[in-house]
């Protein structure tokens, strides 16, 4: 069950909660009242719940909103351990189960960003009855021409790169270099597809990258251990309502594999003239389209 705690300074409103789970200690921020909505940040070198802050602030007006720090990030357990899709999925299972206990065992609407969409999809395939709807913002797994139907639980890991970075001792210095303020700004410009980025989001990314244990999970991200080789099997296994939203600018615009899902009756796809974080750039349209999706009878 949840325990109140001092929240990480992430700029989100509400109460800080801690949940002890098989995936380790998990930190969440909760505010508002009503039907539950779970928000999950992306995975990169310096992610945080700041990435979902506009969503949290908007939906707390009429929903009970929970923003989750995945293992290795924010106020959750950042210990030196293996970070895998299984670990991330188990964290989502634990959070969703605790949210349902708190909110009366109703189904949860859940939204994830980028790579975290893969973890949310796996959670929903494994426990479909827990979710009322899913929302994927700039999801991974839709790029390229290769079909990704690998063995269940298999990943895109590059073991030799992991061994090299660990054995050489180069990773701590490389992580510090990748999370310098100027480098974080460079990657955010790729994310937004513009020289204009959100300054507050940049500040939060710099801040979270300086926290103890911040380098552990990004090592597994960089070496491919968090990307699922069976992701198309997972996406195809989703039977409930799915809203997918992505932009057309920046480095994250290859969604050619979405053609596999455009004809599916449970998939609804929105394309916005933005980068990979449309809720920062065009919040009014983003909220309007997501609200419309949530109001569908099937959701």
BADRENTOR-642379 format. One record per residue (C-alpha): x, y, z. Coordinates in steps of 0.02 Angstrom, whole numbers, plus 50000, padded with zeros to 5 digits. Each point is the difference from the previous one (the first is absolute). Last residue first. Layout:
// BADRENTOR-642379
{atom {X; Y; Z}}
...
***
This chain:
// BADRENTOR-642379
{atom {49340; 50176; 48822}}
{atom {49876; 49912; 49885}}
{atom {49871; 50136; 50032}}
{atom {50119; 50134; 49936}}
{atom {50024; 50139; 50128}}
{atom {50182; 49956; 50031}}
{atom {50040; 50023; 49815}}
{atom {49917; 50171; 49996}}
{atom {50098; 50050; 50155}}
{atom {50161; 49944; 49914}}
{atom {49959; 50104; 49848}}
{atom {49955; 50155; 50099}}
{atom {50149; 49982; 50116}}
{atom {50121; 49992; 49855}}
{atom {49917; 50142; 49907}}
{atom {50010; 50115; 50150}}
{atom {50175; 49941; 50049}}
{atom {50082; 50043; 49834}}
{atom {50186; 50009; 50041}}
{atom {50018; 49919; 50171}}
{atom {49868; 49865; 49973}}
{atom {50078; 49967; 49830}}
{atom {50161; 49931; 50075}}
{atom {50081; 49909; 49854}}
{atom {50007; 50151; 49886}}
{atom {49849; 50092; 49935}}
{atom {49879; 50009; 49855}}
{atom {49887; 49868; 50077}}
{atom {49950; 49827; 49941}}
{atom {49859; 49909; 50090}}
{atom {49969; 49812; 49993}}
{atom {49852; 49903; 50070}}
{atom {50021; 49811; 50022}}
{atom {49856; 49890; 50059}}
{atom {49923; 49975; 49828}}
{atom {50166; 49948; 49922}}
{atom {50024; 50078; 49828}}
{atom {50141; 50116; 50052}}
{atom {50090; 49861; 50094}}
{atom {50121; 49923; 49877}}
{atom {50020; 50170; 49915}}
{atom {50080; 50056; 50164}}
{atom {50158; 49913; 49939}}
{atom {50051; 50156; 49901}}
{atom {50017; 50101; 50160}}
{atom {50166; 50084; 49965}}
{atom {49984; 50175; 50075}}
{atom {50111; 49999; 50153}}
{atom {50152; 50103; 49953}}
{atom {49909; 50166; 49988}}
{atom {49833; 50046; 49926}}
{atom {49845; 49901; 49949}}
{atom {49913; 49971; 50166}}
{atom {49921; 49848; 50081}}
{atom {49840; 49942; 50082}}
{atom {49936; 49823; 50025}}
{atom {49834; 49968; 50088}}
{atom {49963; 49819; 50044}}
{atom {49832; 49925; 50051}}
{atom {50010; 49819; 50061}}
{atom {50055; 49848; 49901}}
{atom {50188; 50021; 50009}}
{atom {50089; 49845; 49935}}
{atom {50058; 50084; 49840}}
{atom {50099; 50125; 50104}}
{atom {50082; 49857; 50094}}
{atom {50044; 49897; 49847}}
{atom {50068; 50158; 49920}}
{atom {50110; 50028; 50155}}
{atom {50084; 49830; 49997}}
{atom {50179; 50067; 49987}}
{atom {49967; 50111; 50150}}
{atom {50113; 50149; 50034}}
{atom {50063; 50017; 50179}}
{atom {50164; 49904; 49977}}
{atom {50051; 50104; 49850}}
{atom {50171; 50053; 50063}}
{atom {49952; 50183; 50026}}
{atom {49843; 49957; 50099}}
{atom {50094; 49877; 50112}}
{atom {50130; 50134; 50037}}
{atom {49859; 50125; 50030}}
{atom {49941; 49895; 50149}}
{atom {50162; 50015; 50100}}
{atom {50057; 50179; 49968}}
{atom {49878; 50091; 50115}}
{atom {50056; 49904; 50155}}
{atom {50009; 50157; 50107}}
{atom {49915; 50150; 49919}}
{atom {50091; 50111; 49877}}
{atom {49904; 49936; 49847}}
{atom {49838; 50051; 50087}}
{atom {50053; 50183; 50006}}
{atom {50058; 50014; 49820}}
{atom {49836; 49923; 49941}}
{atom {49901; 50118; 50111}}
{atom {50089; 50153; 49932}}
{atom {49968; 49944; 49821}}
{atom {49815; 49975; 50037}}
{atom {49995; 50177; 50071}}
{atom {50077; 50070; 49842}}
{atom {49875; 49919; 49882}}
{atom {50087; 49991; 49832}}
{atom {50017; 50119; 49853}}
{atom {50140; 49946; 49884}}
{atom {49874; 49881; 49924}}
{atom {49965; 49818; 49968}}
{atom {49936; 49989; 50178}}
{atom {50095; 49839; 50034}}
{atom {50152; 50053; 49899}}
{atom {50000; 50166; 50094}}
{atom {49988; 49900; 50161}}
{atom {50155; 49904; 49948}}
{atom {50102; 50159; 49979}}
{atom {49934; 50075; 50162}}
{atom {50055; 49843; 50093}}
{atom {50171; 50021; 49920}}
{atom {50013; 50181; 50056}}
{atom {49946; 49960; 50178}}
{atom {50126; 49857; 50016}}
{atom {49907; 49836; 50006}}
{atom {50089; 49907; 49861}}
{atom {50171; 50049; 50067}}
{atom {49959; 49942; 50176}}
{atom {49935; 49837; 49927}}
{atom {50160; 49976; 49901}}
{atom {50106; 50028; 50155}}
{atom {49898; 49874; 50100}}
{atom {49999; 49876; 49853}}
{atom {50185; 49991; 49961}}
{atom {50048; 49874; 50134}}
{atom {50078; 49894; 49863}}
{atom {49916; 49841; 50060}}
{atom {49828; 50080; 50019}}
{atom {49995; 50094; 49836}}
{atom {50074; 49855; 49904}}
{atom {49888; 49868; 50078}}
{atom {49844; 50103; 49962}}
{atom {50058; 50027; 49822}}
{atom {50034; 49813; 49979}}
{atom {49826; 49959; 50065}}
{atom {49905; 50102; 49869}}
{atom {49821; 49979; 50060}}
{atom {49854; 50012; 49877}}
{atom {49890; 49899; 50117}}
{atom {49916; 49831; 50016}}
{atom {49851; 49984; 50119}}
{atom {49903; 49884; 49887}}
{atom {50108; 49948; 49852}}
{atom {50006; 50128; 49862}}
{atom {49854; 50075; 49907}}
{atom {50076; 50165; 49947}}
{atom {49961; 50019; 49815}}
{atom {50139; 50091; 49909}}
{atom {49956; 50154; 49897}}
{atom {50062; 50136; 50115}}
{atom {49911; 50091; 50140}}
{atom {49842; 49952; 50095}}
{atom {50081; 49924; 50155}}
{atom {50011; 50160; 50101}}
{atom {49847; 50101; 50048}}
{atom {49984; 50187; 49969}}
{atom {49857; 50011; 50126}}
{atom {49913; 49834; 50032}}
{atom {49831; 50006; 50087}}
{atom {49918; 49846; 50075}}
{atom {49820; 49971; 50053}}
{atom {49894; 49922; 50138}}
{atom {50146; 49901; 50069}}
{atom {50007; 49871; 50141}}
{atom {49908; 49865; 49903}}
{atom {50140; 49990; 49872}}
{atom {50129; 49928; 50121}}
{atom {50140; 49923; 49896}}
{atom {49959; 50092; 49839}}
{atom {49974; 50161; 50098}}
{atom {50167; 49985; 50090}}
{atom {50090; 49965; 49836}}
{atom {49920; 50152; 49919}}
{atom {50049; 50108; 50149}}
{atom {50181; 49943; 49987}}
{atom {50005; 50036; 49812}}
{atom {49919; 50170; 50027}}
{atom {50143; 50038; 50120}}
{atom {50112; 50015; 49848}}
{atom {49913; 50161; 49943}}
{atom {49875; 50071; 50126}}
{atom {49867; 49907; 50099}}
{atom {49815; 50025; 50034}}
{atom {49886; 49894; 50109}}
{atom {49813; 49996; 50029}}
{atom {49969; 49886; 50149}}
{atom {49859; 49876; 50028}}
{atom {49905; 50020; 50163}}
{atom {50056; 49908; 50157}}
{atom {49941; 50134; 50120}}
{atom {50125; 50139; 49976}}
{atom {50132; 49954; 50130}}
{atom {50000; 49815; 49963}}
{atom {49999; 50039; 49814}}
{atom {50149; 50116; 50017}}
{atom {50096; 49865; 50095}}
{atom {49969; 49874; 49860}}
{atom {50049; 50127; 49868}}
{atom {50162; 50044; 50091}}
{atom {50050; 49818; 50024}}
{atom {49963; 49953; 49819}}
{atom {50093; 50155; 49939}}
{atom {50152; 49952; 50104}}
{atom {49989; 49822; 49935}}
{atom {50005; 50069; 49823}}
{atom {50157; 50100; 50038}}
{atom {50088; 49850; 50076}}
{atom {49948; 49885; 49857}}
{atom {50053; 50129; 49870}}
{atom {50174; 49992; 50080}}
{atom {50109; 50100; 50118}}
{atom {50128; 49885; 50080}}
{atom {50061; 50067; 50166}}
{atom {50098; 50149; 50070}}
{atom {49869; 50085; 50109}}
{atom {49889; 50142; 49942}}
{atom {49843; 49953; 50099}}
{atom {49865; 50127; 49960}}
{atom {50011; 50186; 50040}}
{atom {50036; 50052; 49822}}
{atom {50068; 49860; 49891}}
{atom {50077; 49828; 50015}}
{atom {49834; 49910; 50016}}
{atom {49862; 50102; 49917}}
{atom {49940; 50159; 50086}}
{atom {49810; 49996; 49986}}
{atom {49878; 50144; 49980}}
{atom {49831; 49960; 50077}}
{atom {49849; 50108; 49957}}
{atom {49832; 49986; 50088}}
{atom {49896; 50083; 49865}}
{atom {49898; 50159; 49979}}
{atom {50117; 50148; 50028}}
{atom {50151; 49886; 50021}}
{atom {49991; 49975; 49812}}
{atom {50080; 50164; 49948}}
{atom {50140; 50006; 50128}}
{atom {50049; 49818; 49974}}
{atom {49999; 50016; 49811}}
{atom {50107; 50157; 50001}}
{atom {50120; 49913; 50122}}
{atom {50023; 49842; 49897}}
{atom {50182; 50031; 49951}}
{atom {50033; 50074; 50173}}
{atom {49972; 49821; 50060}}
{atom {50184; 49974; 49963}}
{atom {50117; 49950; 49861}}
{atom {50189; 50027; 49997}}
{atom {50093; 49877; 49889}}
{atom {49844; 49935; 49914}}
{atom {49838; 49914; 50051}}
{atom {49831; 50085; 49983}}
{atom {49882; 50053; 50140}}
{atom {49849; 49899; 50058}}
{atom {49828; 50072; 50040}}
{atom {49862; 49900; 50086}}
{atom {49822; 50068; 50000}}
{atom {49876; 49948; 50134}}
{atom {49816; 50051; 49995}}
{atom {49961; 50143; 50118}}
{atom {50106; 50106; 50114}}
{atom {50151; 50112; 49981}}
{atom {50182; 49970; 50043}}
{atom {50126; 49858; 50004}}
{atom {50189; 49995; 49980}}
{atom {50083; 49831; 49994}}
{atom {50161; 49923; 50064}}
{atom {50038; 49815; 49986}}
{atom {50107; 49898; 50119}}
{atom {50058; 49839; 49922}}
{atom {49930; 49906; 49851}}
{atom {49923; 49870; 50117}}
{atom {49909; 50148; 50078}}
{atom {50012; 50129; 50138}}
{atom {49893; 50149; 49951}}
{atom {50045; 50178; 50044}}
{atom {49884; 50149; 49983}}
{atom {50028; 50187; 49978}}
{atom {49842; 50103; 50011}}
{atom {49945; 50127; 49872}}
{atom {50068; 50121; 49873}}
{atom {50143; 49961; 49881}}
{atom {50157; 50107; 49995}}
{atom {50119; 49854; 50012}}
{atom {50070; 50030; 50174}}
{atom {49999; 49819; 50056}}
{atom {49854; 49968; 50115}}
{atom {50015; 49984; 50189}}
{atom {49909; 49841; 50042}}
{atom {49825; 49932; 50026}}
{atom {49990; 49810; 49998}}
{atom {49906; 49904; 49867}}
{atom {49949; 49819; 50021}}
***
